[in-house]
């Protein structure tokens, strides 16, 4: 092994060592968390089924939580119900009107963001985009350029870009020793995503921007670059046509 290789390897190992709590950026002390479970993955046309918005303290403990079950107004496909466990019958029987749910979720997030509390969402461009389109559908004032948003998926890809394997929330949570017992349940996913963000902040503190707002700004560029890299990879393996592109707009597309 060359001296250069040894140095790079040593740096990689150092970056993976947990840092003391006091060295983490200040935004981890109180964070919002947000997650949706939906009828599908098309942000412009699919609908909210369940939602969670909460607050975590510096230790990752839940200090506030609110959950919603909506009647989405359309059938929930079996494939989606198999993932999150909510059937069309259950949603129609127990869910609240979709417009009311969307309005309350938007307002809960707006209150946090207006107070300067960063909101964590794993793969934030999905949740915030789908919420945006739902708000437009129901004539509800949208979150305009929501910020600061923190996306553990974008951060993990940035700071540990060469790690092999999937980057689903369940896999990434396990990698950072964050417990996730009920994957694809909105509250469990939201809380786990928040704790993963805190774990990332602890592990990569020396390389993180000092404020949540600066981190938000950098994630816009990171997400765009990651989408461009994934586009080239998919074109290379024949999964995308050369003229196709993955949309890297973040956090709302």
C-alpha positions, 0 to 999 in steps of 0.5 A: 500500500502506498503512503497516499493510499494509507493516508486516504484510508486513515482519513476515511476511518477518522471520519467514521468515528463518532464525535462528542455531542457538544461538537455537533452543529446547534441545529440538532438541539431541536428538529422537526420531523416529517413523513408521508405514506401515500397511494403511490410514488407519483408526486403530482398525482398520488395522495396522502394517506397518513402523515406525521409531524413531530419534534425531537430534542437533542437526544432524539427523544420525541417532545411533540407529535401529531399524526393524521389519517386521511381519506385520500378520495381515491382507491388505495392500490393494493401495492401501496396498502401492502407497504403501509397497511392502510386499505381503502376501506379503512381510510374511508371509514376512519380517515378525515377529509383529505383537504382538512388533513393537507391544510393541517399538515401544511400549517404544522410545517409552516409553524416550525419553519417560520420559527426557524426549526429545521424539518427533517424528511428522508428523501425530502423532495418526495414528501415536500413535492407530494404535499405541494401538489396536494395543497394545490389540488385542494386550494390551500396556500403552499409552503413557499420555498420551505427552508430549512429542510434537512434530508438525511438521504442527500447528506448520507450520499454526500458524506459517504458517497462510496459506501456500497448497498441500498440507501433506503431509510431502513438500511441507512438507519441500521448503518447509523445504529438507529432503531426502526421497528415499523418501517413505512409507518409515518411516525416511525419513519419520521422519527428514525429519519430525524435520529439519522440526521442527528447521527450524521451531524455527530459523525460528520460535524467537522465538515458540516456547514455551521447553520441549518440554512447554509446546510439547506442551501448546499443540499440543493446543489448536492441533490442536483449533482446526485441526480446527474450522477444517477442519470449517467449511471442509468443511461450507462446500464440502459435503464434510461434513454440518453435524452432522459434525465432524473429531476434533481430539484430539491426540496420541492419539484 
